[in-house]
Amino acid sequence: MLLFLTFTATTALRAVLADIKKHGTDEIICLGDTISLGPQPLETLNALKELNCIYIMGNHDEAILDPEKAPEFEITEHLVPDLYWCRDQLHRTVLNF
């Protein structure tokens, strides 16, 4: 069984991960945009790292690396402060994930 994930909330992600352990899966593919739209970016990213899953970087994830380029990623201007906040919550070693 393949499972595709896209989450921004650690609580919801942990519930899905518990279900995965219960039912099992062959492979997990994370569809990106997981850390910039929720209140716990570091916790969410750490949970995903533990999965050893295939991770496809979304436009929001990429914009965290350089929030000034948000318009290039079709991210509305009112979300740019959130990108800066999110980036400030993460450290360089996590961003290299």
VMD Tcl script that builds the backbone (N, CA, C; Angstrom):
set m [mol new atoms 291]
animate dup $m
set s [atomselect $m all]
$s set {name element resname resid chain x y z} {
  {N N MET 1 A 0.844 -1.172 0.000}
  {CA C MET 1 A 0.000 0.000 0.000}
  {C C MET 1 A 0.890 1.236 0.000}
  {N N LEU 2 A 0.546 2.216 -0.821}
  {CA C LEU 2 A 1.235 3.505 -0.834}
  {C C LEU 2 A 0.382 4.518 -0.103}
  {N N LEU 3 A 1.021 5.419 0.603}
  {CA C LEU 3 A 0.303 6.475 1.301}
  {C C LEU 3 A 0.931 7.804 0.938}
  {N N PHE 4 A 0.104 8.763 0.558}
  {CA C PHE 4 A 0.568 10.099 0.205}
  {C C PHE 4 A 0.136 11.054 1.305}
  {N N LEU 5 A 1.084 11.825 1.829}
  {CA C LEU 5 A 0.802 12.733 2.942}
  {C C LEU 5 A 0.964 14.184 2.547}
  {N N THR 6 A 0.106 15.017 3.077}
  {CA C THR 6 A 0.321 16.457 3.072}
  {C C THR 6 A -0.328 17.003 4.340}
  {N N PHE 7 A 0.500 17.442 5.270}
  {CA C PHE 7 A 0.020 17.900 6.571}
  {C C PHE 7 A 0.768 19.141 7.011}
  {N N THR 8 A 0.072 19.982 7.765}
  {CA C THR 8 A 0.726 21.134 8.368}
  {C C THR 8 A 0.543 21.136 9.881}
  {N N ALA 9 A -0.218 20.226 10.403}
  {CA C ALA 9 A -0.477 20.192 11.838}
  {C C ALA 9 A 0.114 18.921 12.434}
  {N N THR 10 A 0.932 19.080 13.440}
  {CA C THR 10 A 1.601 17.941 14.048}
  {C C THR 10 A 0.605 16.966 14.655}
  {N N THR 11 A -0.444 17.462 15.292}
  {CA C THR 11 A -1.433 16.587 15.916}
  {C C THR 11 A -2.088 15.684 14.882}
  {N N ALA 12 A -2.499 16.254 13.765}
  {CA C ALA 12 A -3.114 15.458 12.698}
  {C C ALA 12 A -2.104 14.480 12.112}
  {N N LEU 13 A -0.885 14.931 11.924}
  {CA C LEU 13 A 0.157 14.066 11.372}
  {C C LEU 13 A 0.414 12.886 12.294}
  {N N ARG 14 A 0.524 13.136 13.582}
  {CA C ARG 14 A 0.781 12.045 14.529}
  {C C ARG 14 A -0.371 11.032 14.529}
  {N N ALA 15 A -1.608 11.499 14.371}
  {CA C ALA 15 A -2.753 10.587 14.297}
  {C C ALA 15 A -2.648 9.694 13.065}
  {N N VAL 16 A -2.254 10.272 11.943}
  {CA C VAL 16 A -2.086 9.486 10.720}
  {C C VAL 16 A -0.936 8.497 10.882}
  {N N LEU 17 A 0.147 8.925 11.500}
  {CA C LEU 17 A 1.287 8.033 11.701}
  {C C LEU 17 A 0.921 6.854 12.601}
  {N N ALA 18 A 0.096 7.096 13.602}
  {CA C ALA 18 A -0.366 6.005 14.464}
  {C C ALA 18 A -1.198 5.013 13.659}
  {N N ASP 19 A -2.021 5.527 12.760}
  {CA C ASP 19 A -2.837 4.667 11.904}
  {C C ASP 19 A -1.960 3.860 10.944}
  {N N ILE 20 A -0.897 4.490 10.449}
  {CA C ILE 20 A 0.042 3.788 9.565}
  {C C ILE 20 A 0.669 2.607 10.307}
  {N N LYS 21 A 1.095 2.842 11.537}
  {CA C LYS 21 A 1.700 1.760 12.318}
  {C C LYS 21 A 0.707 0.623 12.540}
  {N N LYS 22 A -0.548 0.994 12.739}
  {CA C LYS 22 A -1.587 0.000 12.998}
  {C C LYS 22 A -1.858 -0.862 11.764}
  {N N HIS 23 A -1.949 -0.220 10.594}
  {CA C HIS 23 A -2.343 -0.922 9.373}
  {C C HIS 23 A -1.175 -1.272 8.458}
  {N N GLY 24 A -0.070 -0.571 8.597}
  {CA C GLY 24 A 1.101 -0.827 7.762}
  {C C GLY 24 A 0.997 -0.193 6.381}
  {N N THR 25 A 2.148 0.023 5.784}
  {CA C THR 25 A 2.226 0.570 4.436}
  {C C THR 25 A 3.581 0.198 3.846}
  {N N ASP 26 A 3.646 0.099 2.543}
  {CA C ASP 26 A 4.908 -0.237 1.882}
  {C C ASP 26 A 5.795 0.985 1.705}
  {N N GLU 27 A 5.183 2.110 1.418}
  {CA C GLU 27 A 5.952 3.320 1.134}
  {C C GLU 27 A 5.105 4.543 1.459}
  {N N ILE 28 A 5.759 5.569 1.963}
  {CA C ILE 28 A 5.080 6.829 2.267}
  {C C ILE 28 A 5.702 7.913 1.411}
  {N N ILE 29 A 4.848 8.678 0.763}
  {CA C ILE 29 A 5.302 9.805 -0.053}
  {C C ILE 29 A 4.650 11.060 0.503}
  {N N CYS 30 A 5.463 12.004 0.922}
  {CA C CYS 30 A 4.958 13.269 1.444}
  {C C CYS 30 A 4.897 14.268 0.295}
  {N N LEU 31 A 3.745 14.899 0.123}
  {CA C LEU 31 A 3.505 15.771 -1.023}
  {C C LEU 31 A 3.880 17.228 -0.797}
  {N N GLY 32 A 4.600 17.534 0.258}
  {CA C GLY 32 A 5.112 18.887 0.461}
  {C C GLY 32 A 4.118 19.852 1.076}
  {N N ASP 33 A 4.566 21.109 1.177}
  {CA C ASP 33 A 3.793 22.175 1.821}
  {C C ASP 33 A 3.345 21.759 3.221}
  {N N THR 34 A 4.254 21.179 3.949}
  {CA C THR 34 A 3.916 20.611 5.252}
  {C C THR 34 A 4.247 21.503 6.438}
  {N N ILE 35 A 5.119 22.488 6.263}
  {CA C ILE 35 A 5.607 23.180 7.456}
  {C C ILE 35 A 5.273 24.659 7.525}
  {N N SER 36 A 4.836 25.265 6.460}
  {CA C SER 36 A 4.686 26.724 6.484}
  {C C SER 36 A 3.302 27.199 6.899}
  {N N LEU 37 A 2.335 26.330 6.967}
  {CA C LEU 37 A 0.970 26.782 7.227}
  {C C LEU 37 A 0.430 26.329 8.576}
  {N N GLY 38 A 1.276 25.801 9.425}
  {CA C GLY 38 A 0.823 25.329 10.721}
  {C C GLY 38 A 1.620 25.928 11.860}
  {N N PRO 39 A 1.165 25.699 13.094}
  {CA C PRO 39 A 1.786 26.329 14.260}
  {C C PRO 39 A 3.041 25.637 14.776}
  {N N GLN 40 A 3.376 24.448 14.252}
  {CA C GLN 40 A 4.509 23.690 14.777}
  {C C GLN 40 A 5.418 23.210 13.645}
  {N N PRO 41 A 6.088 24.122 12.962}
  {CA C PRO 41 A 6.890 23.704 11.806}
  {C C PRO 41 A 8.036 22.760 12.157}
  {N N LEU 42 A 8.741 23.025 13.242}
  {CA C LEU 42 A 9.873 22.176 13.611}
  {C C LEU 42 A 9.404 20.776 13.994}
  {N N GLU 43 A 8.366 20.702 14.794}
  {CA C GLU 43 A 7.847 19.410 15.228}
  {C C GLU 43 A 7.326 18.601 14.046}
  {N N THR 44 A 6.654 19.280 13.122}
  {CA C THR 44 A 6.128 18.602 11.938}
  {C C THR 44 A 7.259 18.060 11.083}
  {N N LEU 45 A 8.265 18.878 10.843}
  {CA C LEU 45 A 9.381 18.445 10.008}
  {C C LEU 45 A 10.155 17.301 10.663}
  {N N ASN 46 A 10.344 17.371 11.969}
  {CA C ASN 46 A 11.035 16.282 12.666}
  {C C ASN 46 A 10.250 14.976 12.578}
  {N N ALA 47 A 8.927 15.056 12.686}
  {CA C ALA 47 A 8.097 13.852 12.562}
  {C C ALA 47 A 8.232 13.250 11.172}
  {N N LEU 48 A 8.292 14.093 10.156}
  {CA C LEU 48 A 8.443 13.602 8.784}
  {C C LEU 48 A 9.825 12.989 8.560}
  {N N LYS 49 A 10.841 13.587 9.158}
  {CA C LYS 49 A 12.200 13.042 9.017}
  {C C LYS 49 A 12.284 11.632 9.590}
  {N N GLU 50 A 11.573 11.393 10.680}
  {CA C GLU 50 A 11.577 10.075 11.315}
  {C C GLU 50 A 10.984 8.999 10.406}
  {N N LEU 51 A 10.134 9.393 9.473}
  {CA C LEU 51 A 9.464 8.428 8.596}
  {C C LEU 51 A 10.385 7.821 7.548}
  {N N ASN 52 A 11.456 8.529 7.232}
  {CA C ASN 52 A 12.326 8.106 6.139}
  {C C ASN 52 A 11.504 7.917 4.860}
  {N N CYS 53 A 10.664 8.897 4.574}
  {CA C CYS 53 A 9.765 8.816 3.428}
  {C C CYS 53 A 10.323 9.608 2.243}
  {N N ILE 54 A 9.700 9.427 1.115}
  {CA C ILE 54 A 10.008 10.262 -0.045}
  {C C ILE 54 A 9.330 11.601 0.206}
  {N N TYR 55 A 10.073 12.681 0.098}
  {CA C TYR 55 A 9.527 14.011 0.379}
  {C C TYR 55 A 9.638 14.866 -0.874}
  {N N ILE 56 A 8.503 15.327 -1.356}
  {CA C ILE 56 A 8.469 16.216 -2.513}
  {C C ILE 56 A 8.304 17.641 -1.990}
  {N N MET 57 A 9.269 18.492 -2.272}
  {CA C MET 57 A 9.230 19.859 -1.772}
  {C C MET 57 A 8.118 20.645 -2.471}
  {N N GLY 58 A 7.262 21.261 -1.667}
  {CA C GLY 58 A 6.201 22.102 -2.203}
  {C C GLY 58 A 6.670 23.539 -2.361}
  {N N ASN 59 A 5.848 24.353 -2.993}
  {CA C ASN 59 A 6.228 25.748 -3.210}
  {C C ASN 59 A 6.363 26.513 -1.890}
  {N N HIS 60 A 5.538 26.208 -0.906}
  {CA C HIS 60 A 5.655 26.874 0.392}
  {C C HIS 60 A 6.942 26.453 1.091}
  {N N ASP 61 A 7.287 25.180 0.983}
  {CA C ASP 61 A 8.534 24.700 1.585}
  {C C ASP 61 A 9.734 25.405 0.962}
  {N N GLU 62 A 9.712 25.535 -0.344}
  {CA C GLU 62 A 10.815 26.203 -1.041}
  {C C GLU 62 A 10.883 27.686 -0.679}
  {N N ALA 63 A 9.730 28.310 -0.517}
  {CA C ALA 63 A 9.698 29.738 -0.188}
  {C C ALA 63 A 10.240 30.016 1.214}
  {N N ILE 64 A 10.176 29.047 2.098}
  {CA C ILE 64 A 10.747 29.235 3.435}
  {C C ILE 64 A 12.245 29.487 3.337}
  {N N LEU 65 A 12.894 28.873 2.371}
  {CA C LEU 65 A 14.335 29.069 2.201}
  {C C LEU 65 A 14.667 30.494 1.792}
  {N N ASP 66 A 13.757 31.150 1.074}
  {CA C ASP 66 A 13.958 32.533 0.638}
  {C C ASP 66 A 12.594 33.215 0.500}
  {N N PRO 67 A 12.032 33.698 1.624}
  {CA C PRO 67 A 10.692 34.274 1.610}
  {C C PRO 67 A 10.497 35.439 0.639}
  {N N GLU 68 A 11.566 36.143 0.305}
  {CA C GLU 68 A 11.430 37.258 -0.635}
  {C C GLU 68 A 11.015 36.786 -2.027}
  {N N LYS 69 A 11.227 35.524 -2.315}
  {CA C LYS 69 A 10.854 34.973 -3.616}
  {C C LYS 69 A 9.435 34.392 -3.625}
  {N N ALA 70 A 8.672 34.628 -2.577}
  {CA C ALA 70 A 7.318 34.074 -2.476}
  {C C ALA 70 A 6.464 34.337 -3.715}
  {N N PRO 71 A 6.487 35.552 -4.294}
  {CA C PRO 71 A 5.671 35.773 -5.496}
  {C C PRO 71 A 6.042 34.845 -6.658}
  {N N GLU 72 A 7.313 34.475 -6.752}
  {CA C GLU 72 A 7.739 33.546 -7.805}
  {C C GLU 72 A 7.114 32.169 -7.619}
  {N N PHE 73 A 6.771 31.839 -6.378}
  {CA C PHE 73 A 6.177 30.543 -6.071}
  {C C PHE 73 A 4.657 30.630 -5.978}
  {N N GLU 74 A 4.100 31.739 -6.450}
  {CA C GLU 74 A 2.656 31.979 -6.458}
  {C C GLU 74 A 2.057 31.938 -5.048}
  {N N ILE 75 A 2.794 32.495 -4.099}
  {CA C ILE 75 A 2.328 32.602 -2.725}
  {C C ILE 75 A 1.928 34.052 -2.487}
  {N N THR 76 A 0.725 34.251 -1.991}
  {CA C THR 76 A 0.223 35.605 -1.812}
  {C C THR 76 A 1.035 36.362 -0.764}
  {N N GLU 77 A 1.081 37.655 -0.952}
  {CA C GLU 77 A 1.930 38.525 -0.132}
  {C C GLU 77 A 1.586 38.472 1.352}
  {N N HIS 78 A 0.316 38.274 1.675}
  {CA C HIS 78 A -0.055 38.278 3.098}
  {C C HIS 78 A 0.508 37.070 3.859}
  {N N LEU 79 A 1.008 36.059 3.149}
  {CA C LEU 79 A 1.611 34.899 3.807}
  {C C LEU 79 A 3.118 35.038 4.020}
  {N N VAL 80 A 3.723 36.057 3.441}
  {CA C VAL 80 A 5.180 36.229 3.546}
  {C C VAL 80 A 5.645 36.345 5.002}
  {N N PRO 81 A 4.971 37.110 5.865}
  {CA C PRO 81 A 5.415 37.138 7.270}
  {C C PRO 81 A 5.397 35.751 7.921}
  {N N ASP 82 A 4.440 34.919 7.531}
  {CA C ASP 82 A 4.390 33.553 8.062}
  {C C ASP 82 A 5.601 32.742 7.614}
  {N N LEU 83 A 6.044 32.974 6.381}
  {CA C LEU 83 A 7.225 32.270 5.883}
  {C C LEU 83 A 8.463 32.654 6.690}
  {N N TYR 84 A 8.609 33.959 6.982}
  {CA C TYR 84 A 9.741 34.409 7.802}
  {C C TYR 84 A 9.661 33.810 9.208}
  {N N TRP 85 A 8.458 33.818 9.787}
  {CA C TRP 85 A 8.282 33.254 11.127}
  {C C TRP 85 A 8.661 31.780 11.128}
  {N N CYS 86 A 8.171 31.066 10.138}
  {CA C CYS 86 A 8.446 29.635 10.040}
  {C C CYS 86 A 9.946 29.382 9.902}
  {N N ARG 87 A 10.594 30.140 9.029}
  {CA C ARG 87 A 12.038 29.979 8.840}
  {C C ARG 87 A 12.784 30.236 10.143}
  {N N ASP 88 A 12.329 31.219 10.920}
  {CA C ASP 88 A 12.976 31.529 12.194}
  {C C ASP 88 A 12.811 30.403 13.219}
  {N N GLN 89 A 11.765 29.586 13.074}
  {CA C GLN 89 A 11.535 28.469 13.987}
  {C C GLN 89 A 12.446 27.279 13.678}
  {N N LEU 90 A 12.978 27.262 12.475}
  {CA C LEU 90 A 13.792 26.134 12.018}
  {C C LEU 90 A 15.266 26.517 12.038}
  {N N HIS 91 A 16.121 25.542 12.158}
  {CA C HIS 91 A 17.555 25.817 12.095}
  {C C HIS 91 A 18.121 25.210 10.819}
  {N N ARG 92 A 19.295 25.621 10.452}
  {CA C ARG 92 A 19.908 25.276 9.161}
  {C C ARG 92 A 19.957 23.768 8.932}
  {N N THR 93 A 20.266 22.986 9.959}
  {CA C THR 93 A 20.363 21.541 9.752}
  {C C THR 93 A 19.015 20.932 9.375}
  {N N VAL 94 A 17.960 21.479 9.922}
  {CA C VAL 94 A 16.622 20.991 9.584}
  {C C VAL 94 A 16.250 21.439 8.180}
  {N N LEU 95 A 16.599 22.657 7.822}
  {CA C LEU 95 A 16.261 23.169 6.495}
  {C C LEU 95 A 16.970 22.391 5.389}
  {N N ASN 96 A 18.074 21.753 5.696}
  {CA C ASN 96 A 18.775 20.944 4.698}
  {C C ASN 96 A 18.079 19.623 4.415}
  {N N PHE 97 A 17.057 19.293 5.162}
  {CA C PHE 97 A 16.289 18.067 4.966}
  {C C PHE 97 A 15.743 18.042 3.560}
}
mol reanalyze $m
mol bondsrecalc $m
mol representation Tube
mol addrep $m
